[in-house]
Amino acid sequence: MARMMRRTVRMLVAAAAALAVGITAGCALVRPHVEAPRVTLASVQILRLGILEQRFQLGLRVQNPNDFPVRLAGLDYRVALNGERFASGVSDTAARIPASGETVIQVPVTANLMDTAQQLLRWEDNPPDTLHYALDGHIRLADFDLRLPFEYKGGVPLRRAGEGKQ
């Protein structure tokens, strides 16, 4: 009888271990390692210039480095100019980015007149040679219930009136 009990206990332990391994492997299949898509600024378009706020449309290039397609469920994002907050936005824009592919999505962004005016006043006294911008935020993926961060920085050279002329 004791021998039968030990055998039953061993079988139960082996079954529990196999079940645990199967659950762990199953979770890995359901939620594979997802590398965050890369987001860069592709375009900026003025939508509306108002007294209190300005609306722009950003073209964001989203690149998928994964070997499987990902579906975006939305984004939240912020734009800074020369290290200072400029604009922010949220979007429920859905898109499918193919495996090792890219797409450009259009999203709205809102700037505040006071923030913009303060920057322009500071630039009047000391205009920058380059307009540095930073874009950061989070992408929500539809298939994996994930929020993945992104960050991108770039610069646009500015030429003052009269410079570069001989």
Backbone torsions as a table, in degrees:
resi	resn	phi	psi	omega
1	MET	NA	-42.8	179.6
2	ALA	-63.0	-38.5	179.7
3	ARG	-63.7	-40.4	178.9
4	MET	-66.4	-38.1	178.6
5	MET	-64.9	-45.3	179.8
6	ARG	-62.3	-41.0	179.6
7	ARG	-64.0	-41.7	178.6
8	THR	-64.3	-43.0	179.3
9	VAL	-63.8	-43.1	178.0
10	ARG	-61.1	-42.7	179.7
11	MET	-64.6	-39.2	178.6
12	LEU	-66.7	-41.1	178.0
13	VAL	-64.7	-43.3	179.1
14	ALA	-63.7	-40.9	179.1
15	ALA	-65.6	-41.2	178.7
16	ALA	-64.4	-41.3	178.7
17	ALA	-64.8	-43.9	178.7
18	ALA	-63.2	-39.4	178.2
19	LEU	-64.8	-42.5	179.3
20	ALA	-63.3	-42.9	178.1
21	VAL	-64.0	-42.6	179.3
22	GLY	-63.9	-40.2	178.7
23	ILE	-66.1	-44.0	179.3
24	THR	-62.0	-44.9	178.9
25	ALA	-65.7	-38.9	178.6
26	GLY	-63.0	-40.9	177.9
27	CYS	-64.4	-37.2	179.1
28	ALA	-65.6	-33.9	178.6
29	LEU	-72.9	-37.1	-179.0
30	VAL	-72.2	-36.4	-175.9
31	ARG	-128.2	77.8	-178.8
32	PRO	-68.6	168.1	175.2
33	HIS	-65.9	124.4	-179.6
34	VAL	-114.8	120.3	174.6
35	GLU	-82.8	136.4	-177.2
36	ALA	-61.3	132.9	173.5
37	PRO	-61.2	149.5	176.6
38	ARG	-92.3	136.1	-178.0
39	VAL	-121.6	126.6	177.0
40	THR	-129.5	158.1	179.7
41	LEU	-83.7	121.3	-178.3
42	ALA	-103.3	-32.2	-179.0
43	SER	-161.3	160.3	175.4
44	VAL	-136.7	131.1	179.3
45	GLN	-131.8	135.4	177.2
46	ILE	-78.2	127.5	176.5
47	LEU	-99.4	-46.5	-176.8
48	ARG	-156.6	131.6	175.7
49	LEU	-110.0	108.5	-179.5
50	GLY	-110.8	173.7	-179.7
51	ILE	-66.9	-41.9	-176.3
52	LEU	-96.5	-29.2	-179.5
53	GLU	-148.0	159.4	177.7
54	GLN	-121.2	139.9	179.3
55	ARG	-114.7	132.8	178.1
56	PHE	-126.5	161.5	171.3
57	GLN	-117.2	125.3	178.1
58	LEU	-100.3	137.9	168.3
59	GLY	-97.0	115.2	-179.5
60	LEU	-106.8	123.4	176.1
61	ARG	-87.0	119.2	-179.4
62	VAL	-109.7	119.7	-179.3
63	GLN	-109.6	132.0	-179.2
64	ASN	-102.5	107.7	-179.8
65	PRO	-82.2	-2.8	-176.7
66	ASN	-80.6	159.1	179.6
67	ASP	-90.7	21.9	174.7
68	PHE	-143.9	152.7	179.8
69	PRO	-68.3	151.1	174.0
70	VAL	-125.6	147.7	177.9
71	ARG	-111.4	124.9	176.1
72	LEU	-82.3	139.8	175.4
73	ALA	-106.7	-16.8	179.8
74	GLY	162.5	177.5	-178.5
75	LEU	-147.2	156.8	161.9
76	ASP	-128.5	146.6	-170.4
77	TYR	-157.4	157.6	178.3
78	ARG	-136.7	147.1	177.7
79	VAL	-122.6	132.9	174.9
80	ALA	-119.9	144.4	175.2
81	LEU	-117.5	126.1	-177.9
82	ASN	47.2	43.3	174.2
83	GLY	82.3	3.1	-178.6
84	GLU	-119.7	142.6	-179.4
85	ARG	-54.2	135.4	178.1
86	PHE	-121.8	-50.9	-174.4
87	ALA	-154.6	163.8	177.2
88	SER	-150.5	165.2	179.1
89	GLY	-168.7	166.7	173.2
90	VAL	-135.4	152.1	-179.7
91	SER	-151.6	140.8	173.8
92	ASP	-98.6	23.7	178.9
93	THR	-56.6	123.4	177.3
94	ALA	-100.7	142.5	178.5
95	ALA	-155.1	152.4	174.3
96	ARG	-110.3	122.1	178.6
97	ILE	-106.3	119.6	-176.8
98	PRO	-64.9	160.1	176.2
99	ALA	-55.1	131.3	-179.4
100	SER	51.0	35.3	-178.2
101	GLY	-127.7	-172.4	-178.5
102	GLU	-149.7	162.4	173.7
103	THR	-153.0	155.8	175.7
104	VAL	-106.1	127.1	177.2
105	ILE	-113.9	148.9	179.7
106	GLN	-102.1	127.9	-179.4
107	VAL	-135.4	148.6	178.2
108	PRO	-84.3	154.2	175.5
109	VAL	-144.3	145.8	-177.4
110	THR	-120.2	131.2	175.8
111	ALA	-110.9	151.2	180.0
112	ASN	-99.7	133.5	-177.5
113	LEU	-56.7	-42.1	-176.6
114	MET	-63.7	-44.9	178.7
115	ASP	-62.0	-43.7	-178.7
116	THR	-65.9	-45.6	-178.5
117	ALA	-62.2	-41.8	179.3
118	GLN	-62.0	-41.5	177.9
119	GLN	-63.8	-45.5	-178.8
120	LEU	-63.1	-38.2	177.6
121	LEU	-63.9	-41.9	178.3
122	ARG	-66.1	-37.5	-179.0
123	TRP	-70.3	-26.3	179.9
124	GLU	-61.9	-40.5	178.9
125	ASP	-77.0	-33.9	-175.6
126	ASN	-142.7	76.1	-176.6
127	PRO	-63.9	136.5	179.1
128	PRO	-74.7	149.6	174.4
129	ASP	-78.6	-27.2	179.9
130	THR	-134.5	136.5	174.4
131	LEU	-90.7	104.5	178.7
132	HIS	-87.4	135.8	177.3
133	TYR	-130.2	152.9	177.9
134	ALA	-134.6	137.7	178.3
135	LEU	-124.3	126.3	176.4
136	ASP	-145.1	163.0	179.8
137	GLY	165.0	-154.0	-179.3
138	HIS	-136.7	143.8	172.7
139	ILE	-105.9	134.6	173.3
140	ARG	-100.6	124.3	178.3
141	LEU	-93.6	135.9	-176.6
142	ALA	-73.1	-41.3	-171.6
143	ASP	-82.5	-16.0	-172.0
144	PHE	-121.5	2.2	-178.7
145	ASP	49.9	51.0	-178.6
146	LEU	-124.3	148.1	168.4
147	ARG	-115.4	114.3	-177.1
148	LEU	-110.0	131.7	-179.1
149	PRO	-76.5	154.8	172.1
150	PHE	-142.2	156.1	177.7
151	GLU	-152.4	137.4	-179.9
152	TYR	-145.5	137.4	178.5
153	LYS	-128.8	146.5	178.3
154	GLY	-156.8	-178.1	179.8
155	GLY	-151.7	150.7	177.3
156	VAL	-123.7	117.9	178.5
157	PRO	-65.0	139.0	178.0
158	LEU	-113.9	141.5	177.4
159	ARG	-117.6	124.6	178.9
160	ARG	-73.5	153.3	179.1
161	ALA	-56.1	131.5	178.1
162	GLY	91.1	-15.4	178.9
163	GLU	-80.7	146.6	176.4
164	GLY	84.6	-4.1	178.1
165	LYS	-97.1	140.7	-179.7
166	GLN	-108.6	NA	NA
